[in-house]
Amino acid sequence: MADKGKQDAAPPKEILLRFEEVSFEYGHNHPILAEVDFSLRKGMKVTLMGQNGAGKSTLFQLITGAFVPERGKVQITRGTTIAMAYQVMPPEARERTVREFFESCFAEKVYDIDPKIDAVLEVVHLNAPKDRIVKSFSGGQQARLLLASALIQDPDLLLLDEPTNNLDKAGIEHLTAFLKAYEKSCLVISHDAEFLNSFTDGVLYLDVHTRKVEQYFGTYYDLLKEITARIERENRKNAQLEKKIQENKDKANFFAQKGGKMRLVAKKMREEIEEMEEDKVDVRKEDKTIRPFTIPAQPEIPGELLSLTSYTTMDPKSHTPKVHKKNLALKKKQHLQLEGPNGIGKTTLLESLASGRAEGATIAPGVRVGYYRQDFSTLNFEHTVHESLMSAMEKPDEQVMRATAAGFLLTADVIKKKVGVLSEGQKGLVAFARLVLERPGLLILDEPTNHINFRHLPVIAKALDAYEGAMVLVSHVPEFVSQIRIDERLDLGK
């Protein structure tokens, strides 16, 4: 496959990684990659993009060797070191101190590791005492530790899967500055176009329809222009062929009716029509966006749905709790945003509210709570998508469920699968589909943009903005929050 876009005039650097006709599938009838070809040269910083469920994380696992291709080869230059920032903290790592956690990143003992730890924690904008136990950190802080664990290894090839999830503005700025200065190779999965365009110089686009990888040089915005121009060219070519085909069909029919030698002319023209039909190209199918949707609010609950008289925060440095007095009540159509740095206790407060066990908080009797957790632990990973969505309905209705699923791109094939095998982005869409079917009176959302394709975010923001129940939102993405009506703000850091 020929690379697209403009190539650098400088002499090409040595190839670090090459996929040669790589095919991979999850069991029977679940193909992910089909004869994929691409290469990555030393020093390149490249974005890996594609629709939710296309197989981006799978491609990373093929690079690390966790997965083996069904066919083809993944060629990596001998001696190349690879480090990947995982999304979930391994159970064994949760019991280690911060120092032990970073020491475990290396096969051999690293002497005087503390300065390296300090430097990498600065990059991810995290204050973490080295003798503190990993499990005592919040989910967002643990995600930063995982990111730092890849950065500290200073690998030849750095693999980052949604590294800006759980990073605030300052954290993203720190990471961006580090990656700009990073002199080795980097492959990044992200839906944050501004972040990507600040340091990457190429795009690998994994097409969910063809299951192939297209390689582009330039930024993500260059990719969009190229794809748009290509679709226009393909449509224009097909329109021209269609016009010529119709003209020849009309002539062929006319000659066929004349009889005699004219029938031979008509036959030849029909053969030409068949050739022109074969010349028509399959117009590129661009990523679909979820359909506009509404989260219906529980209608029958009046008055205050949630009242808060006190809440507890955690000092990120000393890890000591502190109780704060607060008089706050949420009625229908009132939206509250929780703010504060990682580790202050936002997720803990949301969890306690959703479970109904928060001290100082009362949820009115009969109120249904819709809870979107950033780690999707409210979903049963052993359920099929079909079972998960049906269980969210007060009165199960197959037709309503399937129509809702289709709006979130959860096709007939997808709803047969177990939730646990879906991509993180698809799990997020299942979680939103459940909220639609649950019809909650109180909506609690913890980082609802994580892992979601950027194309879907304006649609989701519009639905949350229009939600007529009470809502509590935590999000680190200002652009997303700016599209949602917020009536109250509570900053846990003040």
Secondary structure as UniProt FT lines:
FT   STRAND          15..25
FT   TURN            28..29
FT   STRAND          31..41
FT   TURN            42..43
FT   STRAND          45..49
FT   TURN            52..53
FT   HELIX           56..64
FT   STRAND          71..76
FT   TURN            78..79
FT   STRAND          82..85
FT   HELIX           91..95
FT   HELIX           98..103
FT   TURN            104..105
FT   TURN            111..112
FT   HELIX           114..123
FT   TURN            124..125
FT   TURN            130..131
FT   HELIX           134..136
FT   HELIX           139..151
FT   TURN            152..153
FT   STRAND          157..161
FT   TURN            163..166
FT   HELIX           169..181
FT   STRAND          185..189
FT   HELIX           193..197
FT   TURN            198..199
FT   STRAND          202..206
FT   TURN            208..210
FT   STRAND          213..217
FT   HELIX           220..258
FT   HELIX           261..279
FT   STRAND          304..314
FT   TURN            316..318
FT   STRAND          321..331
FT   TURN            332..333
FT   STRAND          335..339
FT   TURN            342..343
FT   HELIX           346..355
FT   TURN            359..360
FT   STRAND          361..363
FT   TURN            365..366
FT   STRAND          369..372
FT   TURN            374..375
FT   TURN            377..378
FT   TURN            381..382
FT   HELIX           385..391
FT   HELIX           398..407
FT   TURN            408..409
FT   TURN            412..413
FT   HELIX           414..416
FT   HELIX           419..421
FT   HELIX           424..438
FT   STRAND          442..446
FT   TURN            448..451
FT   TURN            454..456
FT   HELIX           457..466
FT   STRAND          470..474
FT   HELIX           478..481
FT   TURN            482..483
FT   STRAND          488..491
FT   TURN            492..493
//
